[in-house]
Amino acid sequence: MAGVEDDHDRVAVLALDPVLDLKAASPLAEHFLAHRGSDIAIDASAVERLGAQSLQVLLSAIATWQADGRAVDFKDPSDAFVDGLHVFGLDPEHILKPHKTA
């Protein structure tokens, strides 16, 4: 991960690595777990390649944050990130919209 920051409002900012492959999946999951309970903003601006395992981690995090009633928001997704979602048959608008249960 390029970086994780917490601000005073308990919003964790997670900057995704350029290559989200199998090797990136486990550290990505660890970063999410470390910030469970906080709202999270995912900076996907540097992503150049999205792999299946890291996508599974991202989808799991979205579902977990929704179940916890916490917000997940994507910031500045790169074209490669959006294209990767298309490749896996996902609707980028559905994935990238802000997620929070009431």
C-alpha positions in Angstrom: 0.0 0.0 0.0 1.3 3.4 -0.9 -0.1 4.8 2.4 -2.8 4.9 4.9 -3.8 8.0 6.8 -6.4 8.7 9.5 -7.9 12.1 10.0 -9.7 13.3 13.1 -13.1 12.2 11.8 -12.0 8.6 11.7 -11.9 8.4 8.0 -9.0 6.1 6.9 -7.5 7.0 3.5 -6.1 3.9 1.7 -3.9 4.5 -1.3 -3.9 1.5 -3.6 -0.7 0.2 -5.1 -0.3 0.4 -8.9 -0.3 -3.4 -9.3 -3.1 -5.2 -7.4 -2.1 -8.8 -8.1 -1.9 -11.9 -6.0 1.0 -10.6 -4.0 -0.9 -7.4 -3.2 -4.1 -9.2 -1.9 -2.9 -10.2 1.5 -1.3 -6.8 2.5 -4.5 -5.1 1.1 -6.7 -7.3 3.4 -4.5 -6.5 6.4 -4.8 -2.8 5.7 -8.5 -3.0 5.6 -8.7 -5.1 8.8 -6.5 -2.5 10.6 -9.1 0.2 9.8 -12.3 -1.7 10.4 -14.7 0.4 12.4 -13.6 3.6 10.5 -15.1 5.1 7.4 -12.7 4.5 4.6 -11.8 6.4 1.4 -9.9 4.3 -1.2 -7.6 6.2 -3.5 -7.5 4.2 -6.7 -5.8 6.9 -8.8 -2.5 5.0 -9.1 -3.9 1.6 -10.1 -2.4 0.3 -13.3 -3.5 -3.4 -13.1 -6.4 -5.0 -11.1 -6.2 -8.8 -10.4 -8.9 -11.1 -9.3 -7.6 -11.8 -5.8 -7.2 -8.1 -4.9 -10.7 -7.4 -6.4 -12.1 -10.1 -4.1 -10.5 -8.3 -1.2 -12.0 -5.0 -2.3 -15.5 -6.5 -2.8 -15.2 -8.2 0.6 -14.2 -4.9 2.3 -17.2 -3.1 0.7 -19.6 -5.8 2.0 -17.9 -5.8 5.4 -18.1 -2.0 5.7 -21.7 -2.0 4.6 -22.6 -4.7 7.2 -20.8 -2.6 9.9 -22.7 0.5 8.8 -19.5 2.3 7.8 -18.8 4.3 4.6 -16.6 3.2 1.8 -15.8 5.8 -0.9 -13.5 5.5 -3.9 -11.4 8.6 -4.8 -10.1 9.3 -8.3 -10.2 5.8 -9.8 -7.8 5.4 -12.6 -8.9 4.4 -16.1 -7.1 1.1 -15.6 -9.0 0.4 -12.4 -12.3 1.1 -14.1 -11.3 -1.0 -17.1 -10.3 -3.8 -14.7 -13.8 -3.8 -13.2 -15.3 -4.0 -16.7 -13.0 -7.0 -17.5 -14.3 -8.8 -14.5 -17.9 -8.1 -15.6 -18.7 -5.6 -12.9 -20.5 -2.3 -13.2 -18.0 0.4 -12.2 -20.8 2.8 -11.2 -22.2 0.2 -8.7 -18.8 -0.5 -7.2 -17.5 3.1 -7.2 -20.5 4.8 -5.7 -20.3 5.7 -2.1 -21.4 2.8 0.1 -23.0 3.2 3.5 -26.0 1.5 5.1 -28.4 3.7 7.0 
